[in-house]
Amino acid sequence: MMTGQEKNEMELLFDAVSSNESFARVAVAAFVSHLNPTLEEIADIKTAVSEAVTNAIIHGYENFYGYGRHGETKPAYLKVNPGKVRVRCVLQDGFLHIEVSDQGKGIENVDQAMEPLFTTRPELERSGMGFAFMEAFMDELEVESTPGRGTTVRMRKKMDAGAWIDSEE
């Protein structure tokens, strides 16, 4: 078990296609698995990562094939606009830090984009709840974006899981 002073980090870089979203969320869940997180903590982390990566793909690069109505989309692996999504995770001092970034089109108005139910892709049946879910499932959320240069989403979560294991030793 980490005592809280050690630092462990990992980084993923993958094509901005919808089929890679599940890879990202499972990889981050695997990264924290040695901490013996609860199922709820794993679900929270996976949901937040999924939302951040999905936003990068469909809003940052406008690669929305695989995200629309059933039967109306092209294969999820079809790359329309080339680009990469970067996921970086750091475990340090009992916290999981997650950074998801793209070099896509960026967000004109971050405050508006973070409002629940706001979406720029209603035709894809997007709920506009991505940032709200990230905020609900993580302890902290910060979004930085520059139009034409990309977006970085930073999330942080206290990792208390496994504390009951240490206390029994």
KOLVOTOR-634140 format. One record per residue (C-alpha): x, y, z. Coordinates in steps of 0.1 Angstrom, whole numbers, plus 5000, padded with zeros to 4 digits. Each point is the difference from the previous one (the first is absolute). Example, Ala and Ser with C-alpha at 12.3 -4.5 7.8 and 13.67 -1.06 7.14 Angstrom:
BEGIN
512349555078 501450344993 
// end
This chain:
BEGIN
500050005000 501150354993 500650205032 498950334985 503550144993 500849794969 499050124966 498849784972 499050124966 499049884966 499250154966 497949884971 499950154965 497549874975 498150094968 496950215005 497549734990 497149885021 501249645003 502950135022 497750155026 499549665017 503749934999 500850325018 497549955028 501049645006 503750095000 499550275026 497949765022 502849744997 502650275010 498350055033 499049645007 502949935023 498550255025 497049765004 497450264991 496349945006 497849914970 498450355004 503450174998 500949804969 496750084984 500450375008 503550024985 499049804969 497050234994 502050325004 502749874977 497449884975 498350344999 503350204997 501349774972 496750014981 499950385002 503650014985 499049774972 496650144990 500450365009 503750064997 500549824967 496449964989 500549634995 496549905009 499649684980 499049725024 498250245023 496750074982 496749824996 500149634994 500249924963 500950354990 503750005006 503249884984 502349765018 501450135033 503649964988 499650234970 502350295004 498550324985 502350275015 503449875010 501050075036 501249855032 498549995035 502550005029 499049865034 502550055029 499549865035 502050075031 499549835034 501650215027 499350095037 496849794999 498550174970 499449894964 500650284975 498749954965 500750234971 498349944966 501150234972 499650054963 501350244974 496650044984 497950314993 499750115037 497050145018 498950364994 498250045033 501049755027 497550135025 497149944976 501449664989 500049895037 496350095005 497949685004 498049924969 502150234977 501249824969 501350104967 499049664985 496249965006 499749824967 502149715015 497649985029 502750145024 498650075034 502350285009 500849845034 503749914994 501550275021 497349965027 500849635003 503750075002 499350255027 497749775019 502249694999 503450175007 501050235029 501350284978 499750094964 501850274980 499650074963 502550204979 499350074964 501350224972 498050034968 502049854971 502649845024 498149745021 498749925034 501449855032 497749855027 501649955034 498249795026 501049895035 498749745023 500949905036 500849635000 498949885035 499449654988 502049735017 500550215032 497949735018 502549744988 503050195014 498250065034 499649625005 503749934996 
// end
